[in-house]
Amino acid sequence: MPAGRSEPSDAPDSSGPSAPAELPEYAERVLDTADRIPPGRVLTYGDVAEWLEEGGPRQVGRVMALYGGAAPWWRVVRADGALLPGHELRALEHYRAEGTPLREAGRAAEGHIPRIDMRRARWDGGD
């Protein structure tokens, strides 16, 4: 996961060009939205873009990949409820600790990794 809000995860070392001192305004808005999602609830990348009335799922995903390490990244998810590839176990720890509704994987499912129960876990923006 990315280092945090002050610089992107792929920030160059001191021999290369310097990382931006501030986040782009859109990235700050995406991260602020992620911070608003209550524990145990999720929004899809598309939901965040719709909430902001700007960008789309790919733009939100890019922001989360570059700057989302200090935000609750596990609460911004794919629309199909699949866990973030490469970070499934870390995300699963957060989901279980927060009581996020999950759909347990069947025995035939590769790796037996559950998915988020999107019908029950998706946040509507209310209290």
Secondary structure in CASP SS format (residue, H / E / C, confidence):
PFRMAT SS
TARGET T0000
AUTHOR 0000-0000-0000
METHOD secondary structure of the structure
MODEL  1
M C 1.00
P C 1.00
A C 1.00
G C 1.00
R C 1.00
S C 1.00
E C 1.00
P C 1.00
S C 1.00
D C 1.00
A C 1.00
P C 1.00
D C 1.00
S C 1.00
S C 1.00
G C 1.00
P C 1.00
S C 1.00
A C 1.00
P C 1.00
A C 1.00
E C 1.00
L C 1.00
P C 1.00
E H 1.00
Y H 1.00
A H 1.00
E H 1.00
R H 1.00
V H 1.00
L H 1.00
D H 1.00
T H 1.00
A H 1.00
D H 1.00
R H 1.00
I C 1.00
P C 1.00
P C 1.00
G C 1.00
R C 1.00
V E 1.00
L E 1.00
T E 1.00
Y H 1.00
G H 1.00
D H 1.00
V H 1.00
A H 1.00
E H 1.00
W H 1.00
L H 1.00
E C 1.00
E C 1.00
G C 1.00
G C 1.00
P H 1.00
R H 1.00
Q H 1.00
V H 1.00
G H 1.00
R H 1.00
V H 1.00
M H 1.00
A H 1.00
L H 1.00
Y H 1.00
G H 1.00
G H 1.00
A H 1.00
A C 1.00
P C 1.00
W H 1.00
W H 1.00
R H 1.00
V E 1.00
V E 1.00
R C 1.00
A C 1.00
D C 1.00
G C 1.00
A C 1.00
L C 1.00
L C 1.00
P C 1.00
G C 1.00
H C 1.00
E H 1.00
L H 1.00
R H 1.00
A H 1.00
L H 1.00
E H 1.00
H H 1.00
Y H 1.00
R H 1.00
A H 1.00
E H 1.00
G C 1.00
T C 1.00
P C 1.00
L E 1.00
R E 1.00
E C 1.00
A C 1.00
G C 1.00
R C 1.00
A C 1.00
A C 1.00
E H 1.00
G H 1.00
H H 1.00
I C 1.00
P C 1.00
R E 1.00
I E 1.00
D C 1.00
M H 1.00
R H 1.00
R H 1.00
A H 1.00
R E 1.00
W C 1.00
D C 1.00
G C 1.00
G C 1.00
D C 1.00
END
